Amino acid sequence: MRKLCTLQLLTSQKINSYQSSRKEEVSILVKSIKQAVQDGVAVDLSAKVSSLNANLSCLMVFGKRFMDEDLDKRGFKSIVQEVVHLAATPNLGDFFPYLGVLDLQGLTGRLKALSKVFDEFLEKIIEEHVQSKELRETEDFVDTMMAIMQSGEAGFEFDPRHIRAVLLTLQQHQWNGY
């Protein structure tokens, strides 16, 4: 799986293929900052750059931006922030394994619920890619993995479960910036 990601998804050619998307997103950011300055509104640059990072990541991985309402009623960014927060929270079960079964902090239950939300979200993305046969200007990561899955060139069992796992891993690295 690591070899597949390195040779197919994370090549400099693949990353460079998103140059026009990056330019477009940065242009949108600059325009929004200019507009805020003209309106005399304070700008939270950290939030703007974080949003830019999220948009670029979603474009590369999923092929489109996602608004807050696309993931869950709580909102895309809110859920991502909750996952990052829960993942960073020390779990008593990690230090005292016999307490892990009790889930005293409720971390395991909350993470399982969020996992279900993300699984449904990623399944929806994969299904959208299966349904839409249209060619995009730039293949996103899902398109690339779907092509590998259909061709059988992976050299091992590679199905939608594996695609979801890779997508979640790739997004998890991006979420660390939230």
Backbone as numpy.savetxt, mean C-alpha at the origin, in Angstrom:
# Nx Ny Nz CAx CAy CAz Cx Cy Cz
10.33 -15.90 -3.83 9.51 -14.71 -3.83 10.38 -13.46 -3.83
11.45 -13.48 -3.02 12.36 -12.34 -2.97 12.99 -12.10 -4.35
13.39 -13.18 -5.00 13.99 -13.08 -6.33 13.00 -12.50 -7.32
11.76 -12.95 -7.25 10.71 -12.45 -8.14 10.53 -10.94 -7.95
10.47 -10.49 -6.71 10.31 -9.06 -6.44 11.50 -8.27 -6.93
12.69 -8.79 -6.69 13.90 -8.09 -7.10 14.02 -8.00 -8.62
13.71 -9.09 -9.31 13.91 -9.13 -10.76 12.74 -8.58 -11.57
11.55 -8.55 -10.98 10.38 -8.13 -11.74 9.76 -6.81 -11.25
9.75 -6.58 -9.95 9.03 -5.44 -9.42 9.91 -4.25 -9.05
11.08 -4.52 -8.54 11.90 -3.45 -7.99 13.13 -3.12 -8.84
13.03 -3.36 -10.12 14.15 -3.03 -11.01 14.18 -1.53 -11.26
15.33 -1.01 -11.60 15.43 0.42 -11.88 14.57 0.79 -13.09
14.46 -0.11 -14.06 13.62 0.15 -15.23 12.16 0.30 -14.82
11.70 -0.57 -13.93 10.31 -0.51 -13.46 10.07 0.77 -12.68
10.99 1.09 -11.79 10.84 2.30 -10.97 10.89 3.54 -11.87
11.79 3.55 -12.84 11.89 4.69 -13.76 10.66 4.85 -14.65
9.93 3.77 -14.86 8.73 3.85 -15.70 7.64 4.72 -15.05
7.79 5.01 -13.77 6.82 5.84 -13.06 7.26 7.31 -12.98
8.27 7.67 -13.73 8.79 9.03 -13.67 7.72 10.06 -14.02
6.93 9.80 -15.04 5.89 10.78 -15.42 4.84 10.90 -14.31
4.51 9.80 -13.66 3.55 9.85 -12.55 4.12 10.66 -11.39
5.40 10.44 -11.12 6.04 11.20 -10.03 6.03 12.70 -10.34
6.36 13.05 -11.58 6.36 14.46 -11.97 4.97 15.06 -11.83
3.97 14.32 -12.27 2.59 14.80 -12.19 2.16 15.00 -10.74
2.47 14.06 -9.88 2.10 14.17 -8.47 2.81 15.33 -7.78
4.09 15.51 -8.09 4.84 16.64 -7.51 4.26 17.95 -8.02
3.89 17.99 -9.28 3.27 19.19 -9.85 1.96 19.51 -9.13
1.16 18.51 -8.84 -0.09 18.71 -8.09 0.21 19.25 -6.70
1.25 18.72 -6.06 1.65 19.18 -4.74 2.06 20.65 -4.78
2.90 20.99 -5.74 3.39 22.36 -5.86 2.22 23.31 -6.11
1.29 22.93 -6.98 0.12 23.78 -7.26 -0.72 23.98 -6.01
-0.90 22.92 -5.23 -1.71 23.06 -4.01 -1.02 23.97 -3.00
0.31 23.90 -2.92 1.04 24.78 -2.00 0.95 26.23 -2.48
1.11 26.43 -3.80 0.99 27.79 -4.36 -0.39 28.36 -4.06
-1.42 27.55 -4.23 -2.79 28.00 -3.98 -2.97 28.36 -2.51
-2.40 27.55 -1.63 -2.50 27.83 -0.19 -1.80 29.14 0.16
-0.66 29.38 -0.46 0.07 30.61 -0.22 -0.73 31.81 -0.71
-1.32 31.70 -1.89 -2.14 32.78 -2.43 -3.35 33.06 -1.54
-3.90 32.00 -0.95 -5.07 32.14 -0.07 -4.67 32.55 1.34
-3.36 32.57 1.63 -2.88 32.94 2.95 -3.15 31.87 4.00
-3.17 30.62 3.56 -3.45 29.51 4.47 -2.14 28.83 4.85
-2.04 28.45 6.12 -0.85 27.72 6.58 -0.84 26.33 5.95
0.36 25.84 5.64 0.51 24.53 4.99 1.32 23.61 5.88
0.79 22.44 6.13 1.50 21.41 6.87 2.30 20.59 5.86
3.58 20.95 5.69 4.40 20.29 4.68 4.60 18.81 4.98
4.70 18.46 6.24 4.86 17.03 6.60 3.67 16.23 6.09
2.48 16.75 6.31 1.27 16.05 5.85 1.22 15.99 4.33
1.60 17.08 3.69 1.60 17.12 2.21 2.58 16.11 1.63
3.79 16.05 2.19 4.80 15.11 1.69 4.39 13.67 1.99
3.81 13.46 3.15 3.32 12.13 3.49 2.23 11.69 2.52
1.34 12.60 2.20 0.27 12.32 1.24 0.85 12.04 -0.15
1.85 12.81 -0.55 2.53 12.59 -1.83 3.13 11.19 -1.86
3.80 10.81 -0.80 4.42 9.50 -0.69 3.37 8.40 -0.81
2.26 8.56 -0.11 1.18 7.57 -0.15 0.59 7.47 -1.55
0.35 8.62 -2.19 -0.22 8.61 -3.54 0.71 7.93 -4.54
2.00 8.26 -4.47 2.96 7.64 -5.38 3.05 6.14 -5.16
3.07 5.75 -3.92 3.14 4.33 -3.60 1.92 3.59 -4.12
0.75 4.15 -3.88 -0.48 3.51 -4.37 -0.51 3.44 -5.89
-0.06 4.49 -6.55 -0.02 4.49 -8.02 0.89 3.38 -8.54
2.05 3.23 -7.93 3.00 2.21 -8.39 2.52 0.80 -8.08
1.99 0.61 -6.91 1.62 -0.73 -6.48 0.25 -1.14 -7.01
-0.75 -0.25 -6.84 -2.12 -0.60 -7.18 -2.60 -0.05 -8.51
-1.92 0.96 -9.02 -2.32 1.53 -10.30 -3.24 2.73 -10.19
-3.60 3.12 -8.97 -4.42 4.31 -8.80 -4.30 4.82 -7.38
-4.75 6.05 -7.19 -4.77 6.65 -5.86 -5.96 6.09 -5.10
-5.88 6.17 -3.80 -7.01 5.76 -2.98 -7.39 6.87 -2.04
-8.67 7.14 -2.03 -9.21 8.14 -1.13 -9.53 7.47 0.20
-9.77 8.29 1.20 -10.06 7.75 2.53 -11.22 6.76 2.52
-12.26 7.04 1.74 -13.44 6.19 1.78 -13.26 4.87 1.01
-12.16 4.69 0.31 -11.96 3.48 -0.49 -11.66 2.24 0.34
-11.17 2.41 1.54 -10.77 1.24 2.32 -11.83 0.84 3.32
-12.32 1.76 4.08 -13.24 1.44 5.15 -13.90 2.75 5.58
-14.98 2.66 6.33 -15.66 3.89 6.75 -14.77 4.78 7.62
-13.75 4.18 8.25 -12.84 4.96 9.09 -11.85 5.74 8.26
-11.63 5.36 7.03 -10.72 6.07 6.15 -9.39 5.36 5.96
-8.87 5.45 4.77 -7.64 4.78 4.37 -6.49 5.14 5.30
-6.24 6.44 5.44 -5.10 6.87 6.25 -5.28 6.53 7.72
-6.50 6.64 8.19 -6.77 6.32 9.59 -6.47 4.85 9.88
-6.88 3.97 8.99 -6.64 2.54 9.20 -5.15 2.23 9.10
-4.49 2.84 8.14 -3.05 2.62 7.99 -2.33 3.09 9.25
-2.70 4.26 9.75 -2.07 4.77 10.97 -2.35 3.85 12.15
-3.55 3.27 12.22 -3.87 2.36 13.31 -3.02 1.09 13.22
-2.84 0.57 12.01 -2.00 -0.62 11.84 -0.57 -0.33 12.28
-0.04 0.80 11.84 1.33 1.16 12.21 1.44 1.33 13.72
0.46 1.97 14.32 0.46 2.17 15.78 0.40 0.83 16.51
-0.50 -0.06 16.09 -0.62 -1.36 16.75 0.63 -2.21 16.58
1.21 -2.13 15.39 2.43 -2.91 15.13 3.59 -2.43 16.00
3.58 -1.15 16.34 4.67 -0.59 17.14 4.43 -0.71 18.65
3.22 -1.09 19.02 2.88 -1.20 20.44 3.49 -2.47 21.03
4.22 -2.34 22.12 4.79 -3.55 22.75 3.65 -4.48 23.21
3.78 -5.75 22.90 2.77 -6.74 23.23 3.30 -7.59 24.39
2.53 -7.63 25.47 2.94 -8.43 26.63 3.15 -9.89 26.25
2.37 -10.38 25.31 2.48 -11.77 24.87 3.82 -12.08 24.23
4.49 -11.06 23.70 5.82 -11.27 23.13 6.86 -11.49 24.22
6.66 -10.86 25.37 7.60 -10.97 26.48 7.28 -12.12 27.42
5.98 -12.38 27.56 5.50 -13.47 28.42 4.54 -14.33 27.61
5.07 -15.33 26.90 4.26 -16.12 25.96 2.98 -16.71 26.57
3.00 -17.06 27.82 1.81 -17.65 28.43 0.67 -16.61 28.54
0.99 -15.31 28.47 -0.03 -14.26 28.49 -0.57 -13.96 27.08
0.16 -14.41 26.07 -0.24 -14.15 24.69 -1.61 -14.71 24.36
-1.92 -15.86 24.91 -3.21 -16.50 24.66 -4.36 -15.64 25.18
-4.12 -14.94 26.26 -5.17 -14.11 26.87 -5.41 -12.79 26.12
-4.43 -12.35 25.36 -4.52 -11.08 24.62 -5.05 -9.96 25.52
-4.35 -9.75 26.63 -4.78 -8.79 27.64 -4.94 -7.37 27.10
-4.11 -7.00 26.14 -4.17 -5.65 25.58 -5.16 -5.54 24.42
-5.64 -6.67 23.92 -6.57 -6.66 22.79 -5.89 -6.40 21.46
-4.57 -6.44 21.44 -3.83 -6.15 20.20 -4.10 -7.19 19.12
-4.07 -8.44 19.49 -4.25 -9.51 18.50 -5.62 -9.41 17.85
-6.64 -9.19 18.63 -7.99 -9.06 18.09 -8.13 -7.88 17.15
-7.57 -6.75 17.57 -7.65 -5.56 16.72 -6.86 -5.74 15.43
-5.68 -6.36 15.53 -4.88 -6.60 14.32 -5.57 -7.59 13.37
-6.23 -8.59 13.93 -6.96 -9.55 13.08 -8.11 -8.86 12.36
-8.81 -7.96 13.05 -9.91 -7.23 12.41 -9.38 -6.34 11.28
-8.26 -5.67 11.53 -7.67 -4.82 10.49 -7.14 -5.67 9.34
-6.61 -6.83 9.66 -6.13 -7.74 8.62 -7.26 -8.14 7.69
-8.43 -8.38 8.24 -9.60 -8.75 7.43 -9.98 -7.60 6.49
-9.93 -6.37 7.01 -10.25 -5.19 6.19 -9.25 -5.09 5.02
-7.97 -5.26 5.31 -6.96 -5.15 4.26 -7.05 -6.31 3.27
-7.36 -7.49 3.77 -7.52 -8.64 2.87 -8.64 -8.38 1.86
-9.77 -7.87 2.34 -10.89 -7.56 1.45 -10.51 -6.46 0.46
-9.77 -5.46 0.94 -9.32 -4.37 0.09 -8.40 -4.88 -1.02
-7.42 -5.70 -0.65 -6.48 -6.24 -1.65 -7.18 -7.19 -2.60
-8.12 -7.95 -2.11 -8.90 -8.84 -2.98 -9.68 -8.04 -4.00
-10.23 -6.91 -3.56 -10.98 -6.02 -4.46 -10.05 -5.46 -5.55
-8.86 -5.09 -5.16 -7.89 -4.55 -6.13 -7.53 -5.61 -7.17
-7.26 -6.82 -6.71 -6.91 -7.90 -7.64 -8.08 -8.19 -8.57
-9.28 -8.20 -8.03 -10.48 -8.45 -8.84 -10.67 -7.35 -9.88
-10.43 -6.10 -9.49 -10.52 -4.99 -10.45 -9.53 -5.18 -11.59
-8.33 -5.64 -11.27 -7.32 -5.87 -12.31 -7.71 -7.03 -13.21
-8.34 -8.05 -12.65 -8.79 -9.18 -13.47 -9.90 -8.72 -14.40
-10.83 -7.91 -13.88 -11.97 -7.44 -14.67 -11.56 -6.45 -15.76
-10.61 -5.56 -15.44 -10.22 -4.55 -16.42 -9.07 -5.08 -17.26
-9.35 -5.32 -18.48 -8.34 -5.83 -19.40 -7.63 -4.69 -20.14
-8.05 -3.45 -19.86 -7.47 -2.31 -20.56 -5.99 -2.16 -20.26
-5.25 -1.76 -21.25 -3.82 -1.54 -21.06 -3.60 -0.15 -20.49
-2.77 -0.09 -19.49 -2.43 1.19 -18.89 -1.11 1.67 -19.48
-0.89 2.96 -19.33 0.36 3.54 -19.83 1.55 2.85 -19.18
1.45 2.63 -17.87 2.51 1.97 -17.12 1.89 0.83 -16.33
2.48 -0.34 -16.45 2.00 -1.48 -15.67 2.30 -1.26 -14.21
1.29 -1.45 -13.37 1.56 -1.37 -11.94 2.03 -2.73 -11.44
2.34 -2.80 -10.16 2.88 -4.05 -9.59 1.86 -5.18 -9.67
0.59 -4.86 -9.49 -0.45 -5.90 -9.57 -0.49 -6.48 -10.98
-0.44 -5.62 -12.00 -0.43 -6.09 -13.39 0.75 -7.03 -13.62
1.92 -6.63 -13.15 3.12 -7.44 -13.34 2.97 -8.80 -12.66
2.49 -8.80 -11.42 2.34 -10.07 -10.71 1.25 -10.94 -11.32
0.18 -10.32 -11.81 -0.88 -11.10 -12.47 -0.32 -11.77 -13.73
0.50 -11.05 -14.49 1.10 -11.61 -15.70 2.02 -12.78 -15.34
2.79 -12.63 -14.28 3.68 -13.72 -13.83 2.86 -14.92 -13.40
1.79 -14.67 -12.66 0.93 -15.76 -12.19 0.33 -16.51 -13.38
-0.17 -15.77 -14.36 -0.82 -16.40 -15.51 0.17 -17.12 -16.41
1.40 -16.63 -16.48 2.39 -17.26 -17.35 3.02 -18.50 -16.71
2.99 -18.56 -15.39 3.61 -19.68 -14.68 5.12 -19.58 -14.60
5.69 -18.42 -14.92 7.15 -18.27 -14.95 7.77 -18.11 -13.56
6.95 -18.07 -12.52 7.48 -17.89 -11.17 8.34 -19.07 -10.74
8.04 -20.26 -11.22 8.82 -21.43 -10.85 8.36 -22.05 -9.54
7.31 -21.53 -8.97 6.73 -22.08 -7.74 5.25 -21.71 -7.75
4.51 -22.29 -6.82 3.08 -21.98 -6.74 2.91 -20.49 -6.47
2.23 -19.81 -7.36 2.03 -18.37 -7.24 0.60 -18.07 -7.61
-0.19 -17.70 -6.62 -1.61 -17.45 -6.85 -2.01 -16.14 -6.18
-3.30 -15.77 -6.24 -3.71 -14.48 -5.65 -3.35 -14.31 -4.18
-3.26 -15.39 -3.42 -2.83 -15.28 -2.01 -1.44 -14.68 -1.93
-0.58 -15.15 -2.82 0.80 -14.65 -2.83 0.85 -13.19 -3.29
0.01 -12.85 -4.24 -0.04 -11.46 -4.70 -0.47 -10.55 -3.55
-1.49 -10.96 -2.80 -1.94 -10.17 -1.65 -0.81 -10.02 -0.63
-0.06 -11.09 -0.38 1.03 -11.04 0.59 2.12 -10.06 0.14
2.47 -10.10 -1.14 3.49 -9.18 -1.66 2.99 -7.75 -1.58
1.73 -7.52 -1.97 1.16 -6.17 -1.91 1.15 -5.63 -0.48
0.77 -6.47 0.44 0.73 -6.05 1.84 2.13 -5.73 2.34
3.11 -6.53 1.96 4.49 -6.28 2.37 5.01 -4.98 1.77
4.75 -4.78 0.48 5.21 -3.55 -0.17 4.56 -2.33 0.46
3.28 -2.40 0.73 2.59 -1.27 1.32 3.02 -1.05 2.77
3.32 -2.13 3.47 3.75 -2.02 4.86 5.05 -1.19 4.93
5.94 -1.40 3.98 7.18 -0.61 3.96 6.87 0.86 3.73
5.89 1.14 2.88 5.52 2.52 2.61 4.84 3.13 3.83
4.01 2.36 4.53 3.26 2.88 5.67 4.16 3.33 6.80
5.35 2.81 6.86 6.24 3.22 7.92 6.51 4.73 7.86
6.25 5.32 6.70 6.44 6.77 6.54 5.27 7.60 7.03
4.13 6.98 7.34 2.96 7.72 7.81 3.18 8.29 9.18
